[in-house]
Amino acid sequence: HNFKNIRSVTNTSLFSVSSKRVISFSAIGEFFKDDISQLQRGENAFESGNVHKMLFDAEVSPALLRGEVAASMKKKMYAVEISYDLDDGIVCAKCSCPRGLAVCHHMAALCIHAHHNISVTDKTCLWSKRKPAETEQVTKISDIYKPKYSGFKAAQRSATESEIVTLIQSIGDATPVGFTWWLLPEPSVDLMLLPDIKAIIFSNEYTTAPNKEDYFLQKCCVSESIIKKVAEMTIGQSNNANWLMARKYILTSSKFGAVLSACQKKKYPKSLFKGLLEGYDLSGVRAVQWGRENEQSAIEKFQEITGLHVEPAGFCLYK
């Protein structure tokens, strides 16, 4: 073939030349001649394997080259689309990156990748970079922290059950974190004697009651014996799982503002009921943070100054 007359050769005869690449380096260089830096960055992206997907369609005119190129510094993919004329080279290109309406290195990376992977004998083709199989390996703590000496024991004897409980309680008091509740014992089943607010609201009796407010107050009433029992079972406050269970569905001062605001606006969003039903997180309140960190020392100081004894109390309900 006489490549001097390549521009006069038809598309059909051109695709019969099996040794010629479709996307030529001269066409790539011509398109990026005013942005050589983007072409150089595109070479680096190609060599780094940033081209993850490519689709070439030679059945349309001009031919369409599409692909996905990874961003340089973060896990993000940009969609690149290039129109390529077999005679005139790259007609237009666009990319979903911030520079996509101008010239970017993602376009250059896709062009270079197409140059090496598409020949004139190719029809419509699809190429995808295979993702390496990701397998999660679980490592045991005992494998990470292996003892220096076999059979070594830091203590002369194993800790008793009561000593372990005391240690867990001291850790919870000193360093309260979001997962501290994992260390707490299971709540007592005796707390089932408290009325289930959610069950009352969604019961058929409440729905059909002529006066829902009176019915609700009647079902929520608790006796003096229950009030005393709950107070005894919830001593220790946040360090006692029973205390956390007793607080659930209880309207305390921390929720007064949200409820009063909803009543004034006469709007009751789902988020309000969700907050009431699921409890509340007061860890961000500075007064609560200070109390958790300094409660014991404050009690000791109070007893020292006043000579009075502070008796631990639990959750006090109103009948």
C-alpha positions in Angstrom: 0.0 0.0 0.0 1.1 3.5 -0.8 0.7 5.4 2.6 1.4 8.7 0.8 -2.1 8.5 -0.6 -3.7 7.4 2.6 -6.2 10.2 2.6 -7.7 9.0 -0.7 -8.2 5.4 0.6 -11.7 4.5 1.5 -12.7 3.3 5.0 -13.3 -0.2 3.7 -9.8 -0.6 2.2 -8.3 1.1 5.3 -9.7 -1.6 7.6 -8.1 -4.3 5.4 -4.7 -3.1 6.5 -4.2 -5.4 9.5 -0.8 -4.0 10.6 -1.9 -0.4 11.1 -3.2 1.1 14.3 -6.5 3.0 14.3 -5.6 5.7 16.8 -2.2 7.0 15.5 0.3 8.8 17.6 0.4 11.6 15.1 -3.3 12.2 15.6 -2.9 12.2 19.4 0.1 14.6 19.1 -1.9 16.9 16.9 -4.8 17.1 19.3 -2.6 17.7 22.3 0.0 20.0 20.6 -1.1 23.0 22.7 -1.3 21.0 25.9 1.9 18.9 26.0 1.8 18.7 29.8 -1.6 17.0 29.7 -0.2 14.5 27.1 2.7 13.7 29.5 0.3 13.3 32.4 -1.8 11.0 30.2 1.3 8.8 29.5 1.9 8.5 33.2 -1.7 7.6 33.8 -1.6 4.9 31.1 1.6 3.4 32.5 0.0 3.4 35.9 -2.9 1.3 34.6 -5.5 4.0 35.3 -7.6 3.1 32.2 -10.2 0.6 33.6 -12.7 0.3 30.7 -12.7 1.0 27.0 -15.4 0.7 24.3 -14.6 1.3 20.6 -17.4 1.5 18.0 -16.2 1.7 14.4 -19.7 1.2 12.9 -20.6 4.9 13.4 -19.0 7.9 11.7 -16.9 9.3 13.2 -15.8 6.3 15.2 -16.7 6.5 18.9 -14.2 5.8 21.7 -15.4 5.6 25.2 -13.7 4.7 28.4 -13.3 5.1 32.2 -10.1 6.5 33.6 -9.3 6.6 37.3 -8.5 9.9 39.0 -4.9 10.5 40.1 -5.2 10.9 43.8 -8.6 9.3 44.9 -10.8 6.4 44.1 -13.0 8.0 41.5 -13.7 7.2 37.8 -14.1 9.7 35.1 -16.0 8.9 31.9 -14.2 9.9 28.7 -15.8 10.1 25.2 -13.7 10.7 22.0 -15.0 11.1 18.4 -12.3 9.9 16.0 -12.3 10.3 12.2 -10.1 7.9 10.3 -8.9 10.7 8.0 -9.0 13.8 10.2 -8.0 12.2 13.6 -9.6 13.3 16.8 -12.6 15.5 16.1 -13.8 16.2 19.6 -13.4 14.9 23.1 -15.0 15.3 26.5 -14.6 14.1 30.0 -16.6 14.2 33.2 -13.6 15.6 35.2 -13.5 19.3 36.1 -11.3 20.0 33.0 -13.6 17.8 30.8 -14.8 20.6 28.5 -11.2 21.5 27.6 -8.3 19.1 27.3 -7.3 16.7 30.1 -4.9 13.9 30.7 -7.7 11.4 31.1 -8.4 11.9 27.3 -4.7 11.4 26.6 -4.5 8.2 28.7 -7.5 6.7 26.9 -6.1 7.6 23.4 -2.7 6.0 24.3 -4.4 2.9 25.6 -6.6 2.7 22.4 -3.5 3.1 20.2 -1.9 0.0 21.8 -5.1 -2.1 21.9 -7.1 -1.3 18.8 -6.1 -2.3 15.3 -7.7 -1.7 11.9 -9.1 -5.2 11.9 -11.1 -4.7 15.0 -14.8 -4.2 14.9 -16.9 -2.9 17.8 -15.0 -4.1 20.9 -15.2 -3.8 24.7 -12.3 -4.0 27.0 -12.4 -4.0 30.8 -9.6 -4.1 33.2 -9.9 -7.1 35.5 -10.2 -6.2 39.1 -8.0 -8.2 41.5 -10.0 -10.5 43.7 -10.4 -8.9 47.2 -10.3 -11.4 50.0 -10.6 -10.3 53.5 -8.3 -12.0 55.9 -9.3 -12.1 59.6 -6.3 -11.9 61.9 -6.6 -13.1 65.5 -5.3 -10.9 68.4 -3.3 -13.8 69.6 -1.5 -13.9 66.2 -0.7 -10.2 66.3 0.5 -10.0 69.9 2.5 -13.2 70.5 4.2 -13.7 73.8 8.0 -13.3 73.7 8.4 -16.4 76.0 6.4 -19.5 75.7 4.3 -20.2 78.7 4.8 -16.7 80.1 2.1 -15.4 82.5 2.0 -11.8 83.8 0.1 -12.8 86.9 0.7 -15.6 89.4 -3.0 -16.7 89.2 -6.0 -16.2 87.0 -8.4 -13.4 87.9 -11.7 -14.3 89.6 -15.1 -13.5 88.2 -15.6 -10.7 90.7 -12.2 -9.1 89.9 -13.0 -9.1 86.2 -16.3 -7.4 86.9 -14.6 -4.8 89.1 -12.0 -4.1 86.3 -14.7 -3.7 83.7 -16.6 -1.2 85.8 -13.4 0.8 86.5 -12.6 0.9 82.8 -16.1 2.1 82.0 -15.9 4.9 84.6 -12.5 6.2 83.5 -12.8 6.1 79.7 -16.4 6.2 78.5 -16.7 5.5 74.8 -19.4 4.6 72.3 -18.8 0.9 72.8 -18.7 0.9 76.6 -22.2 -0.6 76.7 -20.6 -3.9 75.4 -19.1 -4.3 78.8 -22.4 -3.9 80.6 -24.3 -6.9 81.8 -27.6 -7.8 80.2 -30.6 -5.8 81.6 -32.9 -7.5 84.1 -36.1 -9.1 82.8 -37.9 -7.6 85.8 -38.0 -4.3 83.8 -40.7 -5.8 81.7 -43.1 -4.7 84.4 -42.8 -1.2 83.0 -45.5 -0.3 80.4 -44.3 -0.5 76.8 -45.2 2.9 75.4 -44.7 1.7 71.8 -47.1 -1.3 72.3 -49.7 1.0 73.8 -49.6 3.5 71.0 -49.9 0.9 68.3 -52.5 -1.3 70.1 -56.0 -1.7 68.7 -57.5 -0.5 72.1 -55.7 2.8 71.8 -56.7 3.3 68.2 -60.4 2.7 69.0 -60.5 4.5 72.3 -63.0 7.4 72.5 -60.5 9.4 74.5 -57.0 8.5 73.6 -55.4 10.8 76.1 -57.2 9.3 79.1 -56.6 5.7 77.9 -52.9 6.5 77.4 -52.4 8.0 80.9 -54.3 5.1 82.4 -52.1 2.5 80.8 -48.9 4.4 81.7 -49.7 4.6 85.4 -47.4 2.6 87.7 -47.8 1.7 91.4 -45.6 2.9 94.3 -44.1 -0.6 94.6 -43.0 -0.6 90.9 -41.5 2.9 91.4 -39.4 1.7 94.3 -38.4 -1.5 92.6 -37.2 0.4 89.4 -35.3 2.8 91.6 -33.4 -0.1 93.3 -32.7 -1.9 90.0 -31.3 1.1 88.2 -28.7 2.2 90.8 -25.5 3.1 89.0 -27.1 5.1 86.2 -25.2 4.9 82.9 -23.0 2.0 84.3 -26.2 -0.1 84.8 -27.9 -1.6 81.8 -31.2 -1.5 83.7 -31.0 2.3 83.9 -30.6 2.5 80.2 -33.6 0.3 79.6 -35.8 2.3 82.1 -35.0 5.6 80.4 -36.3 4.3 77.0 -39.6 5.9 76.0 -39.4 8.2 79.0 -40.0 11.9 78.2 -37.3 13.8 80.2 -36.2 17.4 80.1 -33.7 16.7 77.3 -36.7 16.1 74.9 -39.0 18.9 76.2 -37.8 21.4 73.7 -38.4 19.2 70.6 -41.8 18.1 71.8 -43.0 21.7 72.7 -41.7 23.0 69.4 -43.6 20.4 67.5 -46.8 21.1 69.4 -46.5 24.9 68.7 -46.0 24.3 65.0 -48.6 21.5 64.9 -46.1 19.4 62.9 -45.0 16.0 64.1 -42.3 14.6 61.9 -41.2 11.0 61.9 -37.8 12.1 63.2 -39.4 13.3 66.4 -41.1 10.0 67.2 -37.9 8.2 66.2 -35.9 10.2 68.7 -38.5 9.5 71.4 -38.7 5.8 70.8 -35.0 5.1 70.3 -33.7 7.1 73.3 -31.1 9.8 73.1 -27.4 10.4 73.1 -26.3 13.0 75.7 -22.6 12.3 75.3 -22.1 15.6 73.4 -23.5 17.7 76.3 -20.6 19.2 78.2 -22.4 19.1 81.5 -23.0 15.4 81.1 -19.4 14.8 80.1 -18.2 16.7 83.2 -20.6 14.7 85.4 -19.4 11.4 84.1 -15.7 12.2 84.5 -16.0 14.0 87.9 -19.0 12.5 89.6 -17.2 10.3 92.1 -14.6 12.9 93.1 -17.4 15.5 93.5 -19.4 13.2 95.7 -16.4 12.5 97.9 -15.6 16.2 98.2 -19.2 17.0 99.1 -19.3 14.3 101.8 -16.0 15.7 103.2 -17.2 19.3 103.4 -20.8 18.7 104.6 -20.3 15.6 106.6 -23.4 14.1 104.9 -23.6 10.7 103.3 -24.7 10.4 99.6 -26.8 7.3 99.0 -26.7 6.0 95.4 -30.1 6.3 93.7 -31.6 4.8 90.6 -34.2 6.0 88.1 -37.1 7.7 89.8 -40.4 7.5 88.0 -43.6 9.5 88.5 -46.8 7.5 88.9 
